[in-house]
Amino acid sequence: MWNYEKRLEYPIHIKNPDANMAKIILAQYGGPHGELGASLRYISQRYVMPYPELKAILTDIGISVS
């Protein structure tokens, strides 16, 4: 049996929380023009690509962006 502990690799100590900056950072990761959206667009475009070499490139880009 194993015990799962959710810990960060490097501990973070926040002295002054900033809600406005948190909203900006969250929008960059999960917003419509963020990293996750870009990654999903690359992955979904690979399914309509007619050339196997280009499918592989879109897959590599989509996986490395996320």
Backbone as XML, in Angstrom:
<?xml version="1.0"?>
<chain id="A" units="angstrom">
  <residue number="1" name="MET">
    <atom name="N" x="0.849" y="-1.182" z="0.000"/>
    <atom name="CA" x="0.000" y="0.000" z="0.000"/>
    <atom name="C" x="0.890" y="1.239" z="0.000"/>
  </residue>
  <residue number="2" name="TRP">
    <atom name="N" x="0.435" y="2.285" z="-0.597"/>
    <atom name="CA" x="1.221" y="3.521" z="-0.657"/>
    <atom name="C" x="0.385" y="4.692" z="-0.175"/>
  </residue>
  <residue number="3" name="ASN">
    <atom name="N" x="1.080" y="5.738" z="0.220"/>
    <atom name="CA" x="0.443" y="6.943" z="0.746"/>
    <atom name="C" x="0.736" y="8.104" z="-0.206"/>
  </residue>
  <residue number="4" name="TYR">
    <atom name="N" x="-0.309" y="8.746" z="-0.710"/>
    <atom name="CA" x="-0.149" y="9.860" z="-1.647"/>
    <atom name="C" x="-0.172" y="11.176" z="-0.884"/>
  </residue>
  <residue number="5" name="GLU">
    <atom name="N" x="0.897" y="11.937" z="-1.010"/>
    <atom name="CA" x="0.964" y="13.261" z="-0.401"/>
    <atom name="C" x="1.151" y="14.285" z="-1.506"/>
  </residue>
  <residue number="6" name="LYS">
    <atom name="N" x="0.239" y="15.226" z="-1.592"/>
    <atom name="CA" x="0.293" y="16.244" z="-2.634"/>
    <atom name="C" x="1.178" y="17.385" z="-2.149"/>
  </residue>
  <residue number="7" name="ARG">
    <atom name="N" x="2.429" y="17.415" z="-2.643"/>
    <atom name="CA" x="3.377" y="18.456" z="-2.250"/>
    <atom name="C" x="4.037" y="19.031" z="-3.494"/>
  </residue>
  <residue number="8" name="LEU">
    <atom name="N" x="4.427" y="20.283" z="-3.418"/>
    <atom name="CA" x="5.171" y="20.910" z="-4.498"/>
    <atom name="C" x="6.626" y="20.497" z="-4.426"/>
  </residue>
  <residue number="9" name="GLU">
    <atom name="N" x="7.287" y="20.491" z="-5.587"/>
    <atom name="CA" x="8.703" y="20.154" z="-5.610"/>
    <atom name="C" x="9.512" y="21.214" z="-4.873"/>
  </residue>
  <residue number="10" name="TYR">
    <atom name="N" x="9.144" y="22.471" z="-5.074"/>
    <atom name="CA" x="9.791" y="23.589" z="-4.389"/>
    <atom name="C" x="8.729" y="24.332" z="-3.592"/>
  </residue>
  <residue number="11" name="PRO">
    <atom name="N" x="8.843" y="24.381" z="-2.291"/>
    <atom name="CA" x="7.823" y="25.075" z="-1.479"/>
    <atom name="C" x="7.713" y="26.562" z="-1.842"/>
  </residue>
  <residue number="12" name="ILE">
    <atom name="N" x="6.499" y="27.067" z="-1.810"/>
    <atom name="CA" x="6.232" y="28.461" z="-2.140"/>
    <atom name="C" x="5.631" y="29.134" z="-0.917"/>
  </residue>
  <residue number="13" name="HIS">
    <atom name="N" x="6.160" y="30.287" z="-0.570"/>
    <atom name="CA" x="5.655" y="31.053" z="0.559"/>
    <atom name="C" x="5.171" y="32.405" z="0.035"/>
  </residue>
  <residue number="14" name="ILE">
    <atom name="N" x="3.869" y="32.615" z="0.001"/>
    <atom name="CA" x="3.280" y="33.849" z="-0.511"/>
    <atom name="C" x="3.111" y="34.816" z="0.651"/>
  </residue>
  <residue number="15" name="LYS">
    <atom name="N" x="3.755" y="35.973" z="0.540"/>
    <atom name="CA" x="3.680" y="36.966" z="1.609"/>
    <atom name="C" x="2.493" y="37.902" z="1.409"/>
  </residue>
  <residue number="16" name="ASN">
    <atom name="N" x="2.300" y="38.384" z="0.179"/>
    <atom name="CA" x="1.211" y="39.318" z="-0.123"/>
    <atom name="C" x="0.389" y="38.776" z="-1.291"/>
  </residue>
  <residue number="17" name="PRO">
    <atom name="N" x="-0.750" y="38.126" z="-1.054"/>
    <atom name="CA" x="-1.564" y="37.623" z="-2.148"/>
    <atom name="C" x="-2.138" y="38.767" z="-2.988"/>
  </residue>
  <residue number="18" name="ASP">
    <atom name="N" x="-2.154" y="38.591" z="-4.291"/>
    <atom name="CA" x="-2.645" y="39.611" z="-5.214"/>
    <atom name="C" x="-3.699" y="38.965" z="-6.116"/>
  </residue>
  <residue number="19" name="ALA">
    <atom name="N" x="-4.965" y="39.224" z="-5.845"/>
    <atom name="CA" x="-6.058" y="38.605" z="-6.597"/>
    <atom name="C" x="-6.070" y="39.029" z="-8.061"/>
  </residue>
  <residue number="20" name="ASN">
    <atom name="N" x="-5.726" y="40.289" z="-8.361"/>
    <atom name="CA" x="-5.722" y="40.745" z="-9.755"/>
    <atom name="C" x="-4.663" y="40.027" z="-10.574"/>
  </residue>
  <residue number="21" name="MET">
    <atom name="N" x="-3.478" y="39.839" z="-10.011"/>
    <atom name="CA" x="-2.429" y="39.128" z="-10.734"/>
    <atom name="C" x="-2.802" y="37.659" z="-10.900"/>
  </residue>
  <residue number="22" name="ALA">
    <atom name="N" x="-3.462" y="37.078" z="-9.919"/>
    <atom name="CA" x="-3.899" y="35.693" z="-10.017"/>
    <atom name="C" x="-4.896" y="35.518" z="-11.164"/>
  </residue>
  <residue number="23" name="LYS">
    <atom name="N" x="-5.796" y="36.478" z="-11.353"/>
    <atom name="CA" x="-6.749" y="36.416" z="-12.465"/>
    <atom name="C" x="-6.038" y="36.474" z="-13.807"/>
  </residue>
  <residue number="24" name="ILE">
    <atom name="N" x="-5.007" y="37.306" z="-13.914"/>
    <atom name="CA" x="-4.254" y="37.424" z="-15.165"/>
    <atom name="C" x="-3.519" y="36.128" z="-15.472"/>
  </residue>
  <residue number="25" name="ILE">
    <atom name="N" x="-2.870" y="35.565" z="-14.472"/>
    <atom name="CA" x="-2.133" y="34.313" z="-14.675"/>
    <atom name="C" x="-3.079" y="33.184" z="-15.047"/>
  </residue>
  <residue number="26" name="LEU">
    <atom name="N" x="-4.216" y="33.103" z="-14.374"/>
    <atom name="CA" x="-5.194" y="32.068" z="-14.672"/>
    <atom name="C" x="-5.733" y="32.203" z="-16.093"/>
  </residue>
  <residue number="27" name="ALA">
    <atom name="N" x="-5.955" y="33.430" z="-16.555"/>
    <atom name="CA" x="-6.442" y="33.654" z="-17.915"/>
    <atom name="C" x="-5.407" y="33.210" z="-18.943"/>
  </residue>
  <residue number="28" name="GLN">
    <atom name="N" x="-4.119" y="33.371" z="-18.661"/>
    <atom name="CA" x="-3.073" y="32.966" z="-19.592"/>
    <atom name="C" x="-2.983" y="31.447" z="-19.715"/>
  </residue>
  <residue number="29" name="TYR">
    <atom name="N" x="-3.268" y="30.726" z="-18.650"/>
    <atom name="CA" x="-3.213" y="29.274" z="-18.701"/>
    <atom name="C" x="-4.496" y="28.662" z="-19.230"/>
  </residue>
  <residue number="30" name="GLY">
    <atom name="N" x="-5.627" y="29.114" z="-18.737"/>
    <atom name="CA" x="-6.869" y="28.436" z="-19.055"/>
    <atom name="C" x="-7.855" y="29.222" z="-19.878"/>
  </residue>
  <residue number="31" name="GLY">
    <atom name="N" x="-7.555" y="30.454" z="-20.237"/>
    <atom name="CA" x="-8.475" y="31.268" z="-21.018"/>
    <atom name="C" x="-8.531" y="30.827" z="-22.469"/>
  </residue>
  <residue number="32" name="PRO">
    <atom name="N" x="-9.390" y="31.463" z="-23.265"/>
    <atom name="CA" x="-9.534" y="31.064" z="-24.668"/>
    <atom name="C" x="-8.277" y="31.287" z="-25.499"/>
  </residue>
  <residue number="33" name="HIS">
    <atom name="N" x="-7.430" y="32.211" z="-25.094"/>
    <atom name="CA" x="-6.186" y="32.463" z="-25.828"/>
    <atom name="C" x="-4.977" y="31.999" z="-25.026"/>
  </residue>
  <residue number="34" name="GLY">
    <atom name="N" x="-5.192" y="31.123" z="-24.076"/>
    <atom name="CA" x="-4.118" y="30.663" z="-23.196"/>
    <atom name="C" x="-3.407" y="29.431" z="-23.722"/>
  </residue>
  <residue number="35" name="GLU">
    <atom name="N" x="-2.529" y="28.900" z="-22.901"/>
    <atom name="CA" x="-1.707" y="27.757" z="-23.272"/>
    <atom name="C" x="-2.531" y="26.493" z="-23.495"/>
  </residue>
  <residue number="36" name="LEU">
    <atom name="N" x="-3.500" y="26.246" z="-22.634"/>
    <atom name="CA" x="-4.308" y="25.042" z="-22.782"/>
    <atom name="C" x="-5.127" y="25.092" z="-24.071"/>
  </residue>
  <residue number="37" name="GLY">
    <atom name="N" x="-5.686" y="26.240" z="-24.386"/>
    <atom name="CA" x="-6.457" y="26.376" z="-25.621"/>
    <atom name="C" x="-5.603" y="26.153" z="-26.859"/>
  </residue>
  <residue number="38" name="ALA">
    <atom name="N" x="-4.386" y="26.689" z="-26.852"/>
    <atom name="CA" x="-3.483" y="26.496" z="-27.988"/>
    <atom name="C" x="-3.124" y="25.026" z="-28.145"/>
  </residue>
  <residue number="39" name="SER">
    <atom name="N" x="-2.835" y="24.376" z="-27.041"/>
    <atom name="CA" x="-2.475" y="22.964" z="-27.091"/>
    <atom name="C" x="-3.617" y="22.118" z="-27.648"/>
  </residue>
  <residue number="40" name="LEU">
    <atom name="N" x="-4.824" y="22.385" z="-27.201"/>
    <atom name="CA" x="-5.970" y="21.617" z="-27.681"/>
    <atom name="C" x="-6.257" y="21.874" z="-29.155"/>
  </residue>
  <residue number="41" name="ARG">
    <atom name="N" x="-6.003" y="23.098" z="-29.625"/>
    <atom name="CA" x="-6.188" y="23.379" z="-31.056"/>
    <atom name="C" x="-5.206" y="22.587" z="-31.901"/>
  </residue>
  <residue number="42" name="TYR">
    <atom name="N" x="-3.934" y="22.521" z="-31.488"/>
    <atom name="CA" x="-2.957" y="21.731" z="-32.232"/>
    <atom name="C" x="-3.343" y="20.257" z="-32.261"/>
  </residue>
  <residue number="43" name="ILE">
    <atom name="N" x="-3.751" y="19.736" z="-31.110"/>
    <atom name="CA" x="-4.116" y="18.322" z="-31.035"/>
    <atom name="C" x="-5.336" y="18.031" z="-31.898"/>
  </residue>
  <residue number="44" name="SER">
    <atom name="N" x="-6.344" y="18.898" z="-31.890"/>
    <atom name="CA" x="-7.547" y="18.634" z="-32.676"/>
    <atom name="C" x="-7.303" y="18.801" z="-34.175"/>
  </residue>
  <residue number="45" name="GLN">
    <atom name="N" x="-6.388" y="19.678" z="-34.573"/>
    <atom name="CA" x="-6.101" y="19.867" z="-35.997"/>
    <atom name="C" x="-5.355" y="18.684" z="-36.605"/>
  </residue>
  <residue number="46" name="ARG">
    <atom name="N" x="-4.694" y="17.895" z="-35.779"/>
    <atom name="CA" x="-3.939" y="16.770" z="-36.313"/>
    <atom name="C" x="-4.860" y="15.719" z="-36.929"/>
  </residue>
  <residue number="47" name="TYR">
    <atom name="N" x="-6.126" y="15.657" z="-36.490"/>
    <atom name="CA" x="-7.033" y="14.625" z="-36.985"/>
    <atom name="C" x="-7.531" y="14.894" z="-38.408"/>
  </residue>
  <residue number="48" name="VAL">
    <atom name="N" x="-7.411" y="16.108" z="-38.900"/>
    <atom name="CA" x="-7.831" y="16.404" z="-40.271"/>
    <atom name="C" x="-6.642" y="16.614" z="-41.203"/>
  </residue>
  <residue number="49" name="MET">
    <atom name="N" x="-5.439" y="16.427" z="-40.712"/>
    <atom name="CA" x="-4.237" y="16.610" z="-41.515"/>
    <atom name="C" x="-4.037" y="15.382" z="-42.422"/>
  </residue>
  <residue number="50" name="PRO">
    <atom name="N" x="-3.902" y="15.575" z="-43.737"/>
    <atom name="CA" x="-3.794" y="14.422" z="-44.639"/>
    <atom name="C" x="-2.412" y="13.761" z="-44.660"/>
  </residue>
  <residue number="51" name="TYR">
    <atom name="N" x="-1.371" y="14.434" z="-44.202"/>
    <atom name="CA" x="-0.014" y="13.898" z="-44.289"/>
    <atom name="C" x="0.468" y="13.399" z="-42.923"/>
  </residue>
  <residue number="52" name="PRO">
    <atom name="N" x="0.938" y="12.154" z="-42.853"/>
    <atom name="CA" x="1.363" y="11.600" z="-41.557"/>
    <atom name="C" x="2.510" y="12.375" z="-40.905"/>
  </residue>
  <residue number="53" name="GLU">
    <atom name="N" x="3.413" y="12.937" z="-41.718"/>
    <atom name="CA" x="4.533" y="13.690" z="-41.153"/>
    <atom name="C" x="4.032" y="14.936" z="-40.427"/>
  </residue>
  <residue number="54" name="LEU">
    <atom name="N" x="3.041" y="15.594" z="-41.026"/>
    <atom name="CA" x="2.500" y="16.795" z="-40.405"/>
    <atom name="C" x="1.620" y="16.464" z="-39.198"/>
  </residue>
  <residue number="55" name="LYS">
    <atom name="N" x="0.968" y="15.305" z="-39.217"/>
    <atom name="CA" x="0.232" y="14.867" z="-38.030"/>
    <atom name="C" x="1.183" y="14.736" z="-36.848"/>
  </residue>
  <residue number="56" name="ALA">
    <atom name="N" x="2.346" y="14.153" z="-37.106"/>
    <atom name="CA" x="3.327" y="13.954" z="-36.043"/>
    <atom name="C" x="3.829" y="15.290" z="-35.511"/>
  </residue>
  <residue number="57" name="ILE">
    <atom name="N" x="4.042" y="16.252" z="-36.407"/>
    <atom name="CA" x="4.517" y="17.572" z="-35.973"/>
    <atom name="C" x="3.466" y="18.266" z="-35.113"/>
  </residue>
  <residue number="58" name="LEU">
    <atom name="N" x="2.193" y="18.219" z="-35.533"/>
    <atom name="CA" x="1.130" y="18.846" z="-34.748"/>
    <atom name="C" x="0.978" y="18.167" z="-33.384"/>
  </residue>
  <residue number="59" name="THR">
    <atom name="N" x="1.150" y="16.856" z="-33.358"/>
    <atom name="CA" x="1.079" y="16.145" z="-32.087"/>
    <atom name="C" x="2.213" y="16.581" z="-31.168"/>
  </residue>
  <residue number="60" name="ASP">
    <atom name="N" x="3.430" y="16.659" z="-31.705"/>
    <atom name="CA" x="4.579" y="17.066" z="-30.896"/>
    <atom name="C" x="4.409" y="18.481" z="-30.359"/>
  </residue>
  <residue number="61" name="ILE">
    <atom name="N" x="3.924" y="19.386" z="-31.195"/>
    <atom name="CA" x="3.723" y="20.765" z="-30.753"/>
    <atom name="C" x="2.626" y="20.825" z="-29.687"/>
  </residue>
  <residue number="62" name="GLY">
    <atom name="N" x="1.527" y="20.133" z="-29.919"/>
    <atom name="CA" x="0.419" y="20.145" z="-28.966"/>
    <atom name="C" x="0.796" y="19.569" z="-27.612"/>
  </residue>
  <residue number="63" name="ILE">
    <atom name="N" x="1.630" y="18.556" z="-27.619"/>
    <atom name="CA" x="2.044" y="17.948" z="-26.347"/>
    <atom name="C" x="3.064" y="18.808" z="-25.642"/>
  </residue>
  <residue number="64" name="SER">
    <atom name="N" x="3.969" y="19.453" z="-26.382"/>
    <atom name="CA" x="5.017" y="20.240" z="-25.741"/>
    <atom name="C" x="4.510" y="21.576" z="-25.240"/>
  </residue>
  <residue number="65" name="VAL">
    <atom name="N" x="3.422" y="22.108" z="-25.813"/>
    <atom name="CA" x="2.883" y="23.393" z="-25.363"/>
    <atom name="C" x="2.239" y="23.231" z="-23.993"/>
  </residue>
  <residue number="66" name="SER">
    <atom name="N" x="1.559" y="22.099" z="-23.787"/>
    <atom name="CA" x="0.858" y="21.940" z="-22.509"/>
    <atom name="C" x="1.745" y="21.582" z="-21.362"/>
  </residue>
</chain>
